[in-house]
Amino acid sequence: MASQTDAGPGWHARAWLELDSTTPGLRVRHRAGASAPLKWQRASHHDDGFLELPLLHTAGGLVGGDRLELDVRSQHQARALLTSVAAQKVYGSVGRFRGQPGGRWAHQQFRFELHDDSWLEWLPQELVMYAGALLEQRITVHLAEGAGFLCADVVRLGRSAAGEDLGEGCWRSRLEIRRRSSGDCRWELADAIQLDGASLQGEHGMAGQPVFGSLVWVAPCTLGSQVRAVVLEQARSSRSDLAGTLSCGPLACGLIARYRGDSSQAARFWFTRIWAAIRQAGGHRPPLIPRVWPFQESPLATAAVATSGRSC
């Protein structure tokens, strides 16, 4: 997937984070920094040893030419959840610049380096693409044998509540996950997606639906295949009461889940239930909904009720 270079001004902001914890369950130490318009918010240290750290984008949205970068390094037994303070907006670019009628791309690049037995979750809030918006993001992950990584995207392609679609805009994403083992490096996943034009309406694309979701989990190599199979079955069984097209399947050492539909809530509910199953598989307590998420719902409580009903 080739990157598109754009001329013109724009924000170029970078945030960085280093995580460390020598003993599981103890307070995670962290060092962090950011340049405007990115800003780290106050960290929360949970009783189970997880650090929750929200990242704020103070500019209120991305416009053509903007570039955001995030670099995270985690080592030893650090456990952390990183999220965003609010939904990210990407404003329209196509047809808005006299010298560039094709529009300007906004870019996001996230790099994660996980050493030892660290466990990292990157769960930003929803991304809202306005009509004519152009966004390219790239996520690169390097994992040690004992490290685990979870990430998710929920993207709304146009402000559908206002009768708007993505139009001539485009959402482009590439996720690359590699594992280091005894000096070698092997691929866990290379996932490239582009949603624009015909793919927004085609049956093998979005089929006219405005919401796309993707969740990827790569487990520590120490987690057995039977445990991973249980998580996959829980992911499949927890989608039955949700609207949309929901599919998931195994990776060599984890799983991948996709959502296509018209409900951001349904995507969030399903991914939150999978998140809870993943935490349980890793021997951790159930997750707490981050304080910055504006949920008016209780997806984990709903999942608990559904699980209770099936077990009877």
C-alpha positions as CSV (number, residue, x, y, z in Angstrom):
1,M,0.0,0.0,0.0
2,A,1.8,3.1,-1.2
3,S,1.7,6.2,0.9
4,Q,0.5,9.5,-0.6
5,T,2.6,12.6,0.1
6,D,0.8,15.9,0.3
7,A,2.1,19.4,0.2
8,G,0.7,22.1,2.5
9,P,0.7,23.0,6.1
10,G,-0.7,20.9,9.0
11,W,0.0,19.8,12.5
12,H,2.8,17.4,13.1
13,A,2.5,16.0,16.6
14,R,4.2,13.2,18.4
15,A,3.6,11.4,21.6
16,W,5.9,8.8,23.3
17,L,5.5,6.5,26.2
18,E,7.8,4.0,28.1
19,L,6.3,1.4,30.4
20,D,8.1,-0.8,32.9
21,S,7.1,-3.1,35.8
22,T,9.4,-5.7,37.3
23,T,6.7,-7.6,39.1
24,P,3.2,-8.6,37.8
25,G,0.4,-6.9,39.7
26,L,2.5,-4.0,41.0
27,R,2.3,-0.4,40.0
28,V,3.5,0.2,36.4
29,R,6.1,2.9,36.1
30,H,5.8,5.1,33.1
31,R,7.6,8.0,31.4
32,A,5.8,10.0,28.7
33,G,5.9,13.1,26.6
34,A,3.9,14.8,23.8
35,S,4.0,17.8,21.5
36,A,0.9,19.8,20.7
37,P,-1.9,19.1,19.9
38,L,-1.3,15.7,21.6
39,K,-1.4,15.6,25.4
40,W,-1.4,12.7,27.8
41,Q,-4.0,12.8,30.5
42,R,-3.7,11.7,34.1
43,A,-2.9,8.0,34.5
44,S,-5.0,5.6,36.6
45,H,-3.4,2.7,38.4
46,H,-5.8,-0.2,38.8
47,D,-5.7,-2.7,41.7
48,D,-4.9,-5.5,39.3
49,G,-1.7,-3.9,38.1
50,F,-3.0,-2.4,34.9
51,L,-2.1,1.2,34.0
52,E,-4.8,3.2,32.1
53,L,-3.6,6.1,30.2
54,P,-5.7,8.3,27.9
55,L,-4.3,10.4,25.0
56,L,-6.0,13.7,24.2
57,H,-6.0,15.4,20.7
58,T,-6.6,19.0,21.7
59,A,-7.1,20.3,18.1
60,G,-10.6,18.8,17.9
61,G,-10.0,16.8,14.7
62,L,-7.7,16.1,11.8
63,V,-7.5,18.1,8.6
64,G,-5.6,17.4,5.4
65,G,-1.9,17.6,6.0
66,D,-2.0,16.7,9.7
67,R,0.3,14.0,11.0
68,L,0.1,12.3,14.3
69,E,2.7,9.8,15.6
70,L,2.7,7.6,18.7
71,D,5.7,5.6,19.9
72,V,5.3,3.1,22.8
73,R,7.9,0.9,24.4
74,S,6.9,-1.6,27.1
75,Q,9.1,-4.0,29.0
76,H,9.2,-6.7,31.7
77,Q,5.7,-7.4,33.1
78,A,4.1,-4.0,32.3
79,R,0.3,-4.2,31.8
80,A,-1.3,-1.2,30.2
81,L,-4.5,0.1,28.5
82,L,-4.1,3.1,26.2
83,T,-7.1,4.9,24.8
84,S,-8.2,8.2,23.5
85,V,-10.2,10.8,25.4
86,A,-12.8,11.4,22.7
87,A,-13.9,10.3,19.2
88,Q,-11.4,11.4,16.5
89,K,-12.9,13.5,13.7
90,V,-11.4,13.7,10.2
91,Y,-12.7,16.6,8.3
92,G,-13.4,16.7,4.5
93,S,-10.5,17.5,2.2
94,V,-11.5,16.6,-1.3
95,G,-12.5,19.7,-3.3
96,R,-11.5,22.1,-0.5
97,F,-8.1,23.2,-1.7
98,R,-7.8,25.3,-4.8
99,G,-4.3,23.9,-5.7
100,Q,-5.2,20.3,-4.7
101,P,-8.8,19.5,-5.8
102,G,-8.1,15.8,-5.0
103,G,-7.6,16.8,-1.4
104,R,-4.9,16.3,1.2
105,W,-4.3,13.3,3.3
106,A,-4.1,13.2,7.0
107,H,-1.8,10.6,8.5
108,Q,-1.5,8.6,11.7
109,Q,1.4,6.4,12.6
110,F,1.5,4.2,15.7
111,R,4.5,2.1,16.7
112,F,4.5,-0.4,19.6
113,E,7.5,-2.3,20.8
114,L,6.7,-4.9,23.5
115,H,9.5,-6.7,25.3
116,D,9.6,-9.6,27.8
117,D,6.2,-10.5,29.1
118,S,4.5,-7.1,28.7
119,W,0.8,-6.9,27.8
120,L,-0.6,-3.8,25.9
121,E,-4.1,-2.8,24.8
122,W,-4.6,0.0,22.3
123,L,-8.3,0.8,22.3
124,P,-9.0,4.3,20.9
125,Q,-12.5,5.6,20.7
126,E,-14.5,5.8,17.5
127,L,-13.1,7.5,14.3
128,V,-15.6,9.7,12.4
129,M,-14.8,10.4,8.7
130,Y,-16.6,13.4,7.3
131,A,-17.5,13.5,3.6
132,G,-14.4,13.9,1.5
133,A,-12.0,13.0,4.3
134,L,-8.7,11.3,3.5
135,L,-6.9,9.4,6.2
136,E,-4.1,7.0,6.1
137,Q,-2.9,5.2,9.2
138,R,-0.2,2.7,9.8
139,I,0.3,0.5,12.9
140,T,3.5,-1.4,13.4
141,V,4.0,-3.8,16.3
142,H,7.1,-5.8,17.4
143,L,6.5,-8.4,20.1
144,A,8.7,-10.6,22.3
145,E,7.7,-14.3,22.7
146,G,6.0,-13.6,26.0
147,A,4.3,-10.4,25.0
148,G,0.6,-9.9,24.2
149,F,-1.1,-7.1,22.1
150,L,-4.7,-6.1,21.6
151,C,-6.0,-3.3,19.3
152,A,-9.3,-2.3,17.8
153,D,-10.7,0.3,15.4
154,V,-14.3,1.5,15.0
155,V,-14.8,3.8,12.0
156,R,-17.9,5.7,10.9
157,L,-17.7,6.4,7.2
158,G,-19.6,9.7,6.9
159,R,-21.9,11.4,9.4
160,S,-24.8,9.0,8.6
161,A,-27.1,10.6,11.2
162,A,-27.0,13.8,9.1
163,G,-27.6,11.8,5.8
164,E,-23.9,12.1,4.8
165,D,-21.7,9.4,3.5
166,L,-17.9,9.3,2.8
167,G,-18.4,10.5,-0.8
168,E,-15.0,10.8,-2.5
169,G,-13.1,10.3,0.8
170,C,-11.0,7.3,1.7
171,W,-10.0,5.4,4.9
172,R,-6.8,3.5,4.5
173,S,-5.1,1.4,7.2
174,R,-2.2,-1.0,7.4
175,L,-1.4,-3.2,10.5
176,E,1.8,-5.1,10.7
177,I,2.6,-7.3,13.6
178,R,5.9,-9.2,13.9
179,R,7.3,-11.5,16.6
180,R,11.0,-11.8,17.7
181,S,12.2,-15.2,18.7
182,S,15.8,-16.3,19.2
183,G,17.1,-13.6,17.0
184,D,14.7,-14.3,14.2
185,C,11.6,-12.3,13.3
186,R,8.4,-13.8,12.0
187,W,5.1,-12.3,10.8
188,E,2.0,-12.7,13.0
189,L,-0.2,-10.5,10.8
190,A,-0.1,-8.1,7.8
191,D,-3.5,-6.5,7.3
192,A,-4.1,-3.8,4.7
193,I,-7.6,-2.2,4.2
194,Q,-8.8,0.5,2.0
195,L,-12.4,1.7,2.0
196,D,-13.5,4.1,-0.7
197,G,-15.3,4.3,-4.0
198,A,-16.8,0.9,-5.1
199,S,-15.8,-0.8,-1.9
200,L,-18.2,1.3,0.1
201,Q,-21.2,-0.2,-1.8
202,G,-19.9,-3.6,-2.9
203,E,-21.0,-6.8,-1.2
204,H,-17.4,-7.7,-0.6
205,G,-16.8,-4.3,0.9
206,M,-19.2,-2.3,3.1
207,A,-22.4,-3.1,1.2
208,G,-23.6,0.5,1.9
209,Q,-23.2,0.2,5.7
210,P,-21.5,3.2,7.4
211,V,-19.7,1.5,10.3
212,F,-16.6,-0.7,10.1
213,G,-14.8,-2.3,13.0
214,S,-11.7,-4.4,13.4
215,L,-10.2,-6.1,16.5
216,V,-6.9,-8.0,16.5
217,W,-5.4,-10.0,19.4
218,V,-2.0,-11.6,19.3
219,A,-1.5,-13.6,22.5
220,P,1.7,-14.4,24.3
221,C,3.3,-17.6,23.0
222,T,3.0,-19.1,26.5
223,L,-0.8,-19.1,26.2
224,G,-1.9,-22.5,25.0
225,S,-3.9,-23.2,21.9
226,Q,-6.9,-24.6,23.9
227,V,-7.2,-21.3,25.8
228,R,-7.1,-19.3,22.6
229,A,-9.8,-21.6,21.1
230,V,-12.0,-20.9,24.1
231,V,-11.6,-17.1,23.5
232,L,-12.6,-17.6,19.8
233,E,-15.7,-19.5,20.8
234,Q,-16.7,-16.9,23.3
235,A,-16.2,-14.2,20.7
236,R,-18.5,-16.0,18.3
237,S,-21.2,-16.8,20.9
238,S,-21.3,-13.2,22.3
239,R,-22.4,-11.6,19.0
240,S,-25.9,-13.3,18.7
241,D,-27.9,-10.4,20.0
242,L,-26.1,-7.7,18.0
243,A,-27.1,-6.1,14.7
244,G,-24.8,-6.1,11.7
245,T,-22.4,-8.6,10.0
246,L,-20.0,-9.9,12.7
247,S,-17.3,-12.4,11.8
248,C,-14.1,-13.7,13.5
249,G,-11.5,-16.3,13.0
250,P,-8.2,-17.5,14.4
251,L,-4.7,-16.2,13.8
252,A,-1.6,-18.4,14.3
253,C,-1.5,-17.1,17.9
254,G,-4.7,-15.1,18.5
255,L,-7.8,-13.9,16.7
256,I,-9.2,-11.3,14.3
257,A,-12.8,-9.9,14.4
258,R,-14.6,-7.7,11.9
259,Y,-17.8,-5.7,12.2
260,R,-19.9,-4.2,9.3
261,G,-23.2,-2.5,10.0
262,D,-24.9,0.7,11.0
263,S,-24.4,0.7,14.7
264,S,-21.2,1.9,16.5
265,Q,-22.8,0.7,19.7
266,A,-23.1,-2.9,18.4
267,A,-19.4,-2.8,17.4
268,R,-18.4,-1.4,20.8
269,F,-20.5,-4.0,22.6
270,W,-19.0,-6.9,20.8
271,F,-15.4,-5.8,21.0
272,T,-15.8,-5.1,24.7
273,R,-17.1,-8.6,25.3
274,I,-14.2,-10.0,23.4
275,W,-11.8,-7.8,25.4
276,A,-13.3,-9.3,28.6
277,A,-12.8,-12.8,27.3
278,I,-9.2,-12.0,26.4
279,R,-8.4,-10.6,29.8
280,Q,-9.8,-13.7,31.4
281,A,-7.7,-15.9,29.1
282,G,-4.6,-14.0,30.2
283,G,-5.3,-14.6,33.8
284,H,-6.3,-11.0,34.5
285,R,-9.4,-9.5,36.1
286,P,-12.3,-8.3,33.9
287,P,-11.6,-4.9,32.4
288,L,-13.0,-1.7,33.8
289,I,-14.7,0.7,31.2
290,P,-12.3,3.6,30.9
291,R,-13.5,6.7,32.7
292,V,-13.1,8.8,29.5
293,W,-15.5,6.6,27.4
294,P,-18.9,8.3,27.2
295,F,-20.8,5.0,27.5
296,Q,-24.4,5.3,28.4
297,E,-24.6,1.5,28.3
298,S,-23.1,-1.4,30.2
299,P,-21.7,-3.8,27.6
300,L,-19.9,-6.0,30.1
301,A,-23.0,-6.4,32.3
302,T,-25.0,-7.3,29.2
303,A,-22.4,-10.0,28.3
304,A,-22.6,-11.4,31.8
305,V,-26.4,-11.7,31.7
306,A,-26.1,-13.4,28.2
307,T,-23.4,-15.8,29.4
308,S,-25.5,-16.7,32.5
309,G,-28.5,-17.5,30.3
310,R,-26.6,-19.8,28.1
311,S,-25.0,-21.7,30.9
312,C,-28.4,-22.6,32.3
